[in-house]
Amino acid sequence: MKWLRRAVVAAAVLYPFALAGAVGVMRFVGERWWLTTVALYLPRLTLAAPLPFLVAGLVLCRRSRWLWTQALSALLLLFPLMGLSVPVPHSEGKAPSIRVLSYNINSALGGVDRLAEEIDRYSPDVVLFQESNGSEDLKGALRSRYPTVEASGQFLVATRFAITSTTDPERLPFDGKARSPRFLEYVMETPLGRIAFFNIHPISPREDFYVLRGRGLRREILSGHLFSGDAAPAILANAGLRGLQVQAISEAVRRSTDPAVIAGDTNLPGLSLIFGRNLSGFRDGFVEAGSGFGYTYPNDRRPWMRIDRILTTDALRFVRFQVGTSAASDHLCVVADLQRGR
């Protein structure tokens, strides 16, 4: 059975290289190729399927000294691919802090009462909603809790602080059309000083992925249509527009003379090239003060993506970060406690 032992050891050695290759392709090719764009949004736990079989094979073949390869594979799976964050203690001290909640509420289809319960649970100082779409009942519920409530298009803000200015940026030229940059900027006077809040929601790839799925994912794979590339132009155009919107957000934040908070549904999962180029230079609340995987979507099933984020410039720091649990939307909310940076 030497051939079997050799085959098991060879597979065990190749597996972490394959995972490292997946990390590299997602991170450095990312949204420039339609297949890697699709791969970014798929559940990465599926990449762990060979792990238990390889571990069992090494043990049964008495090649336990090669188990380190699977320990390495597990680290690659948990950290760069699945985005595990290990909690780090943070000292809040006696410095003033503010709490920010960001939530894609899916047009309040889950019910205003359930959204209000999530707000009351965290009692944030600043609420930033995406996909609010002008719900009057929701605005009424927020006005009973906050002195300042503003809505514009899909974006809604409710805050205990005074809003000194609101900026709706100019539209972006893309493919011969003027497209929305899909963000708003609010400048507020807070206990931490004046802060610029950016409520963001770049375009989703969802509609183009529905086209790719066709008559069902399994049937499209078996027929070969999934890999024919018919949906590639639409997927790449969608990613190009999303990249342009995220670039506009990043540039607007960098132009701001105030400390800034960037919050919303980024539609950018871990290892996204667009995120890496435009937003990786900002502080990430989940990375700095969160724990676990922090997945926020899709909430109608078991979430497998962390696309809802709160980021800041260096003038601010995170002392706490939480992910909501409510079923009021197909997303989970994210909540961060912020203080001035040290």
C-alpha positions as CSV (number, residue, x, y, z in Angstrom):
1,M,0.0,0.0,0.0
2,K,3.0,2.3,-0.4
3,W,1.3,4.0,-3.4
4,L,-1.7,4.9,-1.2
5,R,0.5,6.3,1.6
6,R,2.4,8.4,-1.0
7,A,-0.9,9.6,-2.5
8,V,-2.3,10.7,0.8
9,V,0.9,12.5,1.8
10,A,1.1,14.2,-1.7
11,A,-2.5,15.4,-1.3
12,A,-1.9,16.6,2.2
13,V,1.1,18.6,1.0
14,L,-0.7,20.0,-2.0
15,Y,-3.8,21.1,-0.1
16,P,-2.3,24.1,1.8
17,F,-0.6,25.2,-1.4
18,A,-4.0,25.1,-3.1
19,L,-5.6,27.2,-0.3
20,A,-2.7,29.7,-0.4
21,G,-3.3,29.9,-4.2
22,A,-7.0,30.6,-3.6
23,V,-6.0,33.4,-1.2
24,G,-3.6,34.9,-3.7
25,V,-6.0,34.8,-6.7
26,M,-8.9,36.3,-4.7
27,R,-6.7,39.1,-3.3
28,F,-4.6,40.0,-6.3
29,V,-7.0,39.1,-9.2
30,G,-10.3,39.6,-7.5
31,E,-12.8,41.6,-9.4
32,R,-10.7,41.9,-12.5
33,W,-11.8,38.4,-13.6
34,W,-15.4,37.3,-13.6
35,L,-14.7,33.8,-12.1
36,T,-12.8,35.2,-9.2
37,T,-15.4,37.9,-8.7
38,V,-18.0,35.1,-8.3
39,A,-15.7,33.1,-6.0
40,L,-15.4,36.1,-3.6
41,Y,-19.1,35.8,-2.8
42,L,-19.3,32.0,-2.3
43,P,-19.3,30.3,1.1
44,R,-15.6,29.6,1.9
45,L,-16.4,26.9,4.4
46,T,-16.8,24.6,1.3
47,L,-13.0,24.8,0.8
48,A,-12.6,22.9,4.1
49,A,-14.2,19.8,2.7
50,P,-10.9,17.9,2.1
51,L,-9.5,18.7,5.6
52,P,-11.2,15.9,7.7
53,F,-10.5,13.3,5.0
54,L,-6.8,14.2,4.7
55,V,-6.4,14.1,8.5
56,A,-8.1,10.7,8.7
57,G,-6.0,9.5,5.8
58,L,-2.7,10.5,7.4
59,V,-3.6,8.9,10.7
60,L,-4.8,5.6,9.1
61,C,-1.8,5.4,6.8
62,R,0.5,6.0,9.8
63,R,1.8,9.3,8.5
64,S,1.0,11.4,11.5
65,R,4.2,13.4,11.1
66,W,2.6,15.1,8.1
67,L,-0.4,16.4,10.1
68,W,1.4,19.8,10.3
69,T,0.3,20.3,6.7
70,Q,-3.3,20.2,7.8
71,A,-2.7,22.5,10.7
72,L,-1.3,24.9,8.2
73,S,-4.4,24.3,6.0
74,A,-6.7,25.0,9.0
75,L,-4.9,28.3,9.7
76,L,-5.3,29.4,6.0
77,L,-9.0,28.5,6.1
78,L,-9.8,30.2,9.3
79,F,-7.8,33.5,9.0
80,P,-7.3,34.8,5.4
81,L,-10.1,32.8,3.7
82,M,-12.8,32.9,6.4
83,G,-11.7,36.0,8.2
84,L,-11.5,34.8,11.8
85,S,-10.7,37.6,14.3
86,V,-9.3,36.8,17.7
87,P,-10.6,39.1,20.4
88,V,-8.1,41.6,21.8
89,P,-8.8,43.3,25.1
90,H,-9.5,47.0,24.8
91,S,-9.4,49.5,27.6
92,E,-12.2,52.1,27.4
93,G,-11.0,54.2,30.3
94,K,-12.9,57.3,31.2
95,A,-12.6,59.0,27.8
96,P,-15.9,59.9,26.1
97,S,-17.2,57.6,23.5
98,I,-20.0,57.4,20.9
99,R,-21.9,54.4,19.6
100,V,-22.6,54.0,15.9
101,L,-25.0,51.5,14.3
102,S,-25.1,50.7,10.6
103,Y,-27.8,48.5,9.0
104,N,-29.0,47.6,5.6
105,I,-32.7,47.2,6.5
106,N,-33.9,45.7,3.1
107,S,-36.7,48.3,2.7
108,A,-38.0,47.5,6.2
109,L,-39.7,44.4,4.9
110,G,-39.0,42.6,8.2
111,G,-41.2,45.2,10.1
112,V,-40.5,48.5,11.7
113,D,-41.2,47.2,15.1
114,R,-38.4,44.6,14.8
115,L,-36.0,47.3,13.6
116,A,-37.0,49.5,16.5
117,E,-36.3,46.7,18.9
118,E,-32.8,46.3,17.5
119,I,-32.2,50.1,17.9
120,D,-33.4,50.0,21.5
121,R,-31.2,47.0,22.2
122,Y,-28.0,48.9,21.4
123,S,-29.2,52.5,22.0
124,P,-26.7,54.0,19.5
125,D,-25.9,57.7,19.3
126,V,-25.8,57.6,15.5
127,V,-28.0,55.3,13.3
128,L,-27.1,54.9,9.6
129,F,-29.5,52.9,7.5
130,Q,-29.2,51.7,3.9
131,E,-32.1,50.6,1.7
132,S,-34.6,52.5,3.9
133,N,-36.4,53.7,0.8
134,G,-38.5,56.4,2.5
135,S,-40.5,54.4,5.0
136,E,-42.6,56.9,6.8
137,D,-43.4,54.5,9.7
138,L,-39.7,54.0,10.2
139,K,-39.0,57.7,10.2
140,G,-41.8,58.2,12.8
141,A,-40.4,55.5,15.0
142,L,-36.9,57.1,14.9
143,R,-38.2,60.6,15.5
144,S,-39.7,59.4,18.8
145,R,-36.1,58.3,19.8
146,Y,-33.8,60.9,18.2
147,P,-34.0,64.6,17.8
148,T,-32.5,64.6,14.3
149,V,-33.7,62.3,11.5
150,E,-32.9,62.9,7.8
151,A,-33.7,60.7,4.8
152,S,-32.5,61.0,1.2
153,G,-33.2,58.2,-1.3
154,Q,-32.1,54.9,0.2
155,F,-30.1,56.5,3.0
156,L,-31.5,57.5,6.5
157,V,-29.6,58.9,9.5
158,A,-30.9,59.3,13.0
159,T,-28.7,60.9,15.7
160,R,-28.6,62.5,19.1
161,F,-26.1,65.1,17.7
162,A,-26.5,68.2,15.6
163,I,-25.9,67.7,11.9
164,T,-24.1,70.8,10.6
165,S,-24.0,69.8,6.9
166,T,-25.1,67.0,4.6
167,T,-23.4,66.4,1.2
168,D,-24.9,64.5,-1.7
169,P,-21.9,64.0,-4.1
170,E,-22.0,64.5,-7.8
171,R,-22.9,61.6,-10.0
172,L,-20.1,59.5,-11.6
173,P,-19.7,59.0,-15.4
174,F,-19.7,55.3,-16.2
175,D,-20.3,53.5,-19.5
176,G,-21.8,56.7,-21.0
177,K,-24.2,57.3,-18.2
178,A,-24.2,59.3,-15.0
179,R,-24.4,57.0,-12.1
180,S,-25.0,57.6,-8.4
181,P,-21.8,57.3,-6.2
182,R,-24.2,55.7,-3.6
183,F,-23.0,57.5,-0.5
184,L,-23.9,60.6,1.6
185,E,-21.7,62.6,4.0
186,Y,-23.0,64.1,7.2
187,V,-20.9,66.3,9.4
188,M,-21.9,66.2,13.1
189,E,-20.9,67.9,16.3
190,T,-20.2,65.0,18.8
191,P,-18.6,64.7,22.3
192,L,-15.5,63.6,20.3
193,G,-15.5,66.8,18.3
194,R,-16.7,67.3,14.8
195,I,-16.9,64.0,12.8
196,A,-17.8,63.3,9.1
197,F,-20.0,60.3,8.8
198,F,-20.2,58.5,5.4
199,N,-23.2,56.4,4.9
200,I,-22.3,54.1,2.0
201,H,-23.9,51.3,-0.2
202,P,-22.0,50.5,-3.4
203,I,-23.9,48.6,-6.0
204,S,-24.6,44.9,-5.3
205,P,-23.6,42.1,-7.7
206,R,-26.7,40.2,-6.8
207,E,-28.7,40.8,-10.0
208,D,-25.9,39.7,-12.3
209,F,-25.3,36.6,-10.2
210,Y,-29.0,35.7,-10.6
211,V,-28.5,35.7,-14.4
212,L,-25.4,33.5,-13.9
213,R,-27.5,31.0,-11.9
214,G,-29.9,30.7,-14.8
215,R,-32.1,27.6,-14.4
216,G,-30.4,26.6,-11.2
217,L,-26.8,26.5,-10.1
218,R,-26.5,22.7,-10.3
219,R,-28.0,22.5,-13.7
220,E,-25.8,25.3,-15.0
221,I,-22.6,23.6,-13.7
222,L,-23.5,20.2,-15.2
223,S,-24.5,21.7,-18.5
224,G,-21.2,23.7,-18.7
225,H,-23.2,27.0,-19.2
226,L,-21.8,28.4,-15.9
227,F,-18.3,28.4,-17.3
228,S,-19.2,29.6,-20.8
229,G,-18.5,33.2,-19.9
230,D,-21.9,34.5,-21.2
231,A,-22.5,36.4,-18.0
232,A,-18.9,37.7,-17.8
233,P,-19.5,41.1,-19.4
234,A,-22.3,42.0,-17.0
235,I,-20.4,40.7,-13.9
236,L,-17.3,42.7,-14.8
237,A,-19.3,45.9,-15.7
238,N,-21.1,45.6,-12.3
239,A,-17.7,45.2,-10.5
240,G,-16.3,48.1,-12.5
241,L,-19.1,50.4,-11.3
242,R,-18.7,49.2,-7.7
243,G,-15.0,49.9,-7.9
244,L,-15.6,53.4,-9.2
245,Q,-18.1,54.1,-6.4
246,V,-15.8,52.8,-3.7
247,Q,-12.9,54.9,-5.1
248,A,-15.2,57.9,-5.0
249,I,-16.0,57.2,-1.3
250,S,-12.3,56.7,-0.4
251,E,-11.3,60.0,-2.2
252,A,-14.1,61.9,-0.4
253,V,-13.0,60.6,3.0
254,R,-9.4,61.5,2.3
255,R,-10.4,65.0,1.3
256,S,-12.3,65.5,4.6
257,T,-10.5,67.7,7.1
258,D,-12.5,66.1,10.0
259,P,-12.1,62.6,11.5
260,A,-14.3,60.3,9.5
261,V,-16.5,57.2,10.0
262,I,-17.3,55.1,7.0
263,A,-20.3,52.8,7.6
264,G,-22.6,50.7,5.5
265,D,-23.2,47.7,3.3
266,T,-19.9,47.8,1.3
267,N,-20.9,44.7,-0.9
268,L,-17.2,43.8,-0.6
269,P,-16.4,40.5,1.1
270,G,-13.0,39.6,2.6
271,L,-10.0,39.5,0.2
272,S,-11.8,41.9,-2.3
273,L,-9.3,43.6,-4.5
274,I,-11.5,46.7,-4.6
275,F,-11.5,46.9,-0.8
276,G,-7.8,46.3,-0.7
277,R,-7.1,49.2,-3.1
278,N,-9.4,51.7,-1.7
279,L,-10.5,51.0,1.9
280,S,-7.8,48.8,3.5
281,G,-5.9,51.9,4.7
282,F,-8.7,52.8,7.2
283,R,-9.2,51.2,10.6
284,D,-11.7,48.3,10.6
285,G,-13.9,48.0,13.6
286,F,-14.3,44.3,13.4
287,V,-10.6,43.6,12.9
288,E,-9.6,45.9,15.8
289,A,-12.4,45.2,18.3
290,G,-14.5,42.3,17.0
291,S,-14.3,38.5,17.5
292,G,-15.3,35.4,15.6
293,F,-16.1,35.7,11.9
294,G,-18.4,38.8,12.0
295,Y,-20.6,37.6,9.1
296,T,-23.5,39.8,8.3
297,Y,-25.1,38.4,5.1
298,P,-27.2,36.5,4.0
299,N,-29.3,36.6,7.2
300,D,-32.2,34.6,5.6
301,R,-29.8,31.6,5.7
302,R,-26.6,31.1,7.7
303,P,-24.5,34.2,7.0
304,W,-21.1,33.5,5.2
305,M,-20.0,37.0,4.2
306,R,-18.7,40.1,6.1
307,I,-19.8,42.9,3.9
308,D,-21.4,45.3,6.4
309,R,-18.6,47.3,8.0
310,I,-17.7,50.3,10.1
311,L,-14.3,51.9,9.3
312,T,-12.6,55.1,10.6
313,T,-9.6,57.3,9.9
314,D,-6.7,57.3,12.4
315,A,-8.1,60.1,14.5
316,L,-10.6,57.6,16.0
317,R,-10.2,54.2,17.6
318,F,-12.5,51.3,18.2
319,V,-13.1,50.1,21.8
320,R,-16.0,47.7,21.0
321,F,-17.6,46.1,18.0
322,Q,-20.7,43.9,17.8
323,V,-22.8,42.1,15.2
324,G,-26.6,42.1,15.6
325,T,-28.8,39.1,15.8
326,S,-32.2,40.3,14.7
327,A,-34.1,38.7,11.8
328,A,-35.5,42.1,10.8
329,S,-33.5,42.2,7.6
330,D,-31.6,39.9,5.3
331,H,-28.5,41.7,6.7
332,L,-27.3,41.8,10.3
333,C,-26.5,45.2,11.8
334,V,-23.0,46.2,13.0
335,V,-22.4,48.4,16.1
336,A,-19.2,50.1,17.1
337,D,-18.1,52.2,20.1
338,L,-15.6,54.8,19.2
339,Q,-13.2,57.1,21.1
340,R,-10.6,59.6,20.0
341,G,-7.4,57.9,18.8
342,R,-4.4,57.7,21.0
